[in-house]
Structures are given as structure tokens and as C-alpha cells.
């Protein structure tokens, strides 16, 4: 008989998602959010961060693609005022040139501990692939980064582009959870669906759910 164990879970901030994963992400876990272009990966992870900010948590965003200013402007249409939380010292946004990622792990860990960061978003690890000649090297560095962050105890969400050759198998293996965002064209209409492919220590829903991106962010249909 399997014994039920209660884990400390935190709300994701994505309406409809917590019901699919026993109430939220397990505190301290790391979650991969992946999919093709335009499915809302960046929106998803910023929405997760914003939920923490509203609850008084210290949060951090590491962007490997957009500048902090562009990122803040992008999410204003959802009513998310990231600059306010930056000024309060509750949010840290860091832009890193992917060339530097392999050299920042210790500095990053020190920053997470010093600022008592409880939620972290990394967008997007796919950018790392542009700076390593061999996929093996990229995966090795990513494995090292994710496991180092996990030791801090903060809950991490990170995005990746979905590759046609399943190039992120090792990333899926390292991650505690994998959420697949899917876009399909049905009769000229763009439809979005979400699947929780993996969530360790969680009896997650096996259903593929529709979701929408509105002026309030991402929400999942019942």
C-alpha cells in the first residue's frame, strides 16, 4: 500500500493548474516549461513569479534573451508592475550573456542565499545551445546549474524551446516537473493545450487541458 505524504506546496498563480497537481508545485522543486514559439512560456514563468511577489516573497528572474526593460514592458499589458517590486527590493531581474552562464553559478547561488530568494525563473535555457558546439556540453552545464540551484531550496521554473529531435530529453530527466505547452491550428483558429507530462511526488492529472492567454495572463479551462 502506498502511503500518502503531504508535501509543502506553493500556488503557481496559473488559474486551473493547481487542481491538476495536488495544490501547487512542491517547494524547492524545479519545473521545465517547454513548447514551440508563441505558446506563452515566458508569460507562464513570469505569472508564477508575480504570484510570489503578491504573497510577499523574494523572487528573481534570470533572462538570457530579453533585456530587463523589455521584459518589464512586455508584461505591463497583464497589469503586472514588476518595477514596483524591484524598487521594494522584492524582485531581482538579471540579464546574463549566455557566454557567461558557465561562470556565474557560484555568484548566482550567493545572490539567491543573500536575498533569501524563494522563487526563481530562468528564460530561456534554449539560448545556451547557441554557445556550445556540442549538445553534450550544453546539457552538462545545464545539469550543473539546475542541481546547484536546487541546493538553495528555492522553487525554480525554466523555459526551453521544444525541439523536433527531442534534444531536451536530459533536461526533462533532471527536472522534477515537465509542463508541455502545445499550439495547434484548427480551421484557421489557434488552439492552446497544456499537458503535465511529469511531476515528481505528485499524483498529477493526465488530462490534456485547453488554456487561453488573455489580458490577465494564462488560465486553464476546467
Secondary structure, DSSP 8 states (H G I E B T S, - for coil): --------EE--SSBTTGGGTTTSEETT-EEEEEESTTS-HHHHHHHHHHHHHHTT--EEEEESSS-HHHHHHHGGGGT--HHHHHHTTSEEEEE--GGGGGG-HHHHHHHHHHTT--EEEEE-GGGGGGG-SSHHHHHHHHHHHHHHHHTTT-EEEEEEE--TT-TTHHHHHH-SEEEEEEEEEETTEEEEEEEEEEETT-------EEEEEETTEEEE--
